[in-house]
Structures are given as C-alpha cells and as structure tokens.
Amino acid sequence: MRILPVVSAALLVVGFGFVHAPVDAAESTDCVVYSEVSHNDSRSLDVKLASTCKKPMACAVDWTITCGKTSNVTHNAAVLAESAEHAWVASAATCKEDWSISTTWRCDPK
C-alpha cells in the first residue's frame, strides 16, 4: 500500500513540471511586429511584418477592401527568416464609392 503515495507524488511532480515549463520565445508572435501606413489620397495601405524571431515564422496577412457594399478579401503569405521583414500594398484605387481597408495577420513558428 506504500506504492500509491509514491506514485501520487511522482505524478504531482511531473504534472507541475509541465505546468511550469517555460515557453520558448520563438513559439510566440511577440517577436513579430505588424505596422501599417495609410495613404488616403491614393486609397492604399502599406502593410509590413518585421521579425526579430530566432526561428523562421510562417506569416499570413489578409485584408478586406470594401467599395460601397461590395467586399473583396485578399490573402497573402510569407515565411520570415530571422530578422527579416516583408511588405504588401493593399489598394482600393479602383473604388468609385466609399471605401475601407481592414487587415488581419498571424504568424506561427515554421
């Protein structure tokens, strides 16, 4: 009957080891910076992702251009190497009516 307390103690130690294990910084998107610059006169948006990660990051940027009541979604992707950046231009230049551009982005370790 002494085996049960020993096994319980071992499971408790192993369980806490997993709970308190440090998270690798490269598995977080904290090392990727998103920025955008709006150019209202040309109805465009410069979108940039810059990485300071220690590992390559697989990133995606999506934007939705809305012209009046019509919307169009554009999907883009890039693999950012260590200390790399990538930029895109989202353009609503063909819109004749009210327009807007909204973006989303995500990165995951490759």
ZIQUI-V673923 format. One line per field, one symbol per residue. ss: DSSP state (~ for helix, > for strand, _ for the rest). phi: phi as a letter, one per 30 degrees, with the letter a starting at -180 (. if undefined). burial: + if it has 24 or more other ideal C-beta (glycine too) atoms within 12 Angstrom, else -. A space follows every 10 residues. Layout:
ss = ???
phi = ???
burial = ???
//
This chain:
ss = _~~~~~~~~~ ~~~~~~~~~_ ____~~~_~~ ~>>>>>>>>~ ~~_>>>>>>> >_____>>>> >>>>>>>__> >>>>>>>>>> ____>>>>>> >_______>> >>>>>>>>>_
phi = .ddedddddd dddddddddc dddddddccd ccccbbbcbd dchbbdcbcb ccddbdbccb bbbccccicc bbcccbbacc dehcbbbbbc bcdddcceba bbbbaabbed
burial = ---------- ---------- --------+- ++-+------ ----+-++++ +-+-+-+-++ +-+-+----- -------+-+ ---+++-+++ -+------+- +-+-+-+-+-
//
